[in-house]
Amino acid sequence: MASECCGEQRFDGASRSYRVALVAVIAINLSMFVVEALSGFLAGSQALKADALDFAGDTATYATSLAVIGMSVRVRATAALVKGWSLALMAAFVLGSTAIGAFNPDTPEAPIISSIGALALTANVISVLILLRWRDGDANVRSVWLCSRNDAIGNVAVIGAGATVWITQSAWPDLIVAAALAGLFLRSAWSIVGQARLEMAESAASRRSSESAPIHE
């Protein structure tokens, strides 16, 4: 796989092993979305709801990544661009819901937050390990890696939020973690959009160069 991800040509996901890995990660994320969404409402946790929304977004974006494998650079970069902006919108939604929750900070159920956070961390670590060998691909492939890495980081924060809520008996640690997750989403969105735009520009320049090249009889 070294030739696919370490050479001059960025790995575009066009391998059977990557497709199989992506299907496995999609299944993991879809399952955890259902678990965290239900748990977030039961526990009254903004952090769990934010993480559940992230799982839902990842499921959709990974499915998109799978769908565009093998297509042109422009199509793959456009898909990554859509995913980047979707991640930014998700961050805005999480920030908005967190701000609303700050006006009525009911203390969430700390044990549920930490236990579900630990389950989500396990799921995301498995996803990260599955995708580790393809972390340096094109914008489409790299966006999958970044989302999985962010999820694992976020889950550690969710577990910490649960412990801090239990110690302080306050909703603020949960709200702070939800806002921090939104910030992480925004940072990744910026990175994905930036790389996607670069690849689209490179593709356009390459196309112009090939069109202007003289034709030798």
N, C-alpha and C positions, 0 to 999 in steps of 0.2 A: 504493500500500500504506500510505501515511501515515494514511489514514482508518481502517485496520484496526488499527494498532498504536499510534497516538498519540492517539486520541480517548478519550472517557470509557469506551466499551465496550472491555474488554480483548479483544484478538484471540484467538479460540478455535480457530484452525487450519482453519476451514472455507473453504478456498480450494484450487483445483486445483493451483496453483503450490506451495503448502506441502506438499500430499500428495506431489507428485512429488519435492520436495526431501527429504522424510522417507524415502521409499523409497530414494533414492540414498544417504542417510546410513546407513540400515539395512544396505544391501549392503556399504558400506565397513567398518562396524563388525564385521559377521559375518566378513568376510574377514580382518580384522586379529586377531580373536580366535583363529582357527585358526593364523595365522602366529606370534603371540606365545606362545600356549600351548605349541606345539611347541618354539619357541626357548627359552622359559623352562625347560623340562625339560632340553633339550640343554645349556644354559649353566649350569644349576643356580642360576638367578637368582630370588630372591624378588621383586625389583622388577618383572621381566618377567612373572612369574606374577600379581602383583597387577594389573598393567596389563592383562593378558589377561582376568582376571576382570572388570575394569571394562568391557572391550569386550563381553564376554558379557552383562553386566548392561545395558549401554546398548542392545544389540540387542533384548533382551526389552522394555525399557521404551519404546523408540522404537516397537516394534510395537504395544505397548499404547496409546501416544499416538495412533497412526494409527487404531486400532480405535475409539476413543471420540470422535473428531472428529465434531462435529455433534450429540452427545448433550447432555443437560442439564448445567447448571453443577455440580450435585451429583455426577453420574456422572463428569465430567471431574476434579473436585476429589478425588473418592474415588480415582480412578486415580492422580492425582499423589501422594496420601497413601500409597498402597501402594508407589509407586516410591520415595518418600522413606524409608520404613521399610526397604525392600529394600536401599537404598543404605547405611543404617546397619548392617544385618546383614552386608553385604559388608565394611564397614569393620572390624567385629568379627572376621570370619573372617581378614582380612588381618593384623590385629594379632596374632591367635592364632598363625597360621602363622609370622609374623615372630619372635614370642617363642620359638617352638620352634626355629627356625633359629638363634637366638642362642646356643643351647646347643651347637650343632655347626656353627660358621661356616666351612664349606668355601668357599674362594675361587672365585667363579664365573668364567665365561669373559668377560672384559671386552670383547673385540672384538665378540662376538655381542650383548652388552647394548647397546652404543652404536650398532651398525649397525641393529639391529631397532628401537631407540628412535628413531633418525632416520627410519626408514620409517614408524613409527607417528605421529610428529610430523607428517610430510607428510600422512598420511591424515586426521589430526585437524584440521590447519589447513584443508584442503579442506572438511571437514565444517563447521567454524566459519564459513568464508566463505559456504558454501551457506545456513546458517541465520541469518546475521548480521541480515538485515532483519526477522526475527521474534523478536528477543531479548527484547522487552518485552510478550509476550503473557500469557495467563492462566497459572495454576499448571502446567497440563498442557504448554503450549507452552514456558513458561520452564524447566521441568525438563529439556527436551531441550537447550535452549541451555546451561544450566549444566553438564550432563554433558559436552557437547562441549568447552566451554571448559576444564573441569577436566582432560579428557584431554590437551589440548594443553599445559597447564601441567605435568601429570605426565610427559609425554614428554620435556620439557626436563630434568626432574629425573632421569629414567632415563638419558638420554645422559650427564649429569654423573656419575651413579653409575658408569657403565661406565668413564669416563675416570679417576675417582678410584680405582676398584678396580685398574685397570691400573697407576697410579702407586704406590699403596700396597701392592699385592698382598695386600689384606685384604678380607674379606667384609663388613665393617662399613658401608662406604658404601652397598652394595646393601641391607642390612637397614634402615639409617636412611631411605633413600628409600622403601622399602616402607611403613614406619611413617608417614612424612610423607604418602604417598598416602592411607593410611587416615584420617588426620586431615582431609585435604581432602574425602574422601567424607562424613565426619561433618558437616562444616560445611555442605556442600551439602544433605545430608539434612535438617538443621535448617531451612535456608532454604525448601526445598520443602514440608516438612510445615507450617511456619508459614503460608506463603501458601495452601496447600490448606485449612487449617483456617479461615483468614480468609474465603476464598471460600465455604466451606460455611456459615459463620455468616451471611454476607451473603445467601446464597441462602435460608436458613431465615427470616431476618428479612423478606426481601422477600415470601416466601410467606405468612407470618403477616399481614403488612400488607395483602396483597391479599385474604386471607380475611376480615379484619376490616373491610375497607372497606364502607361502606353501598352497597346496590344501589339504583340510581335507576330507578324505573319509567319 
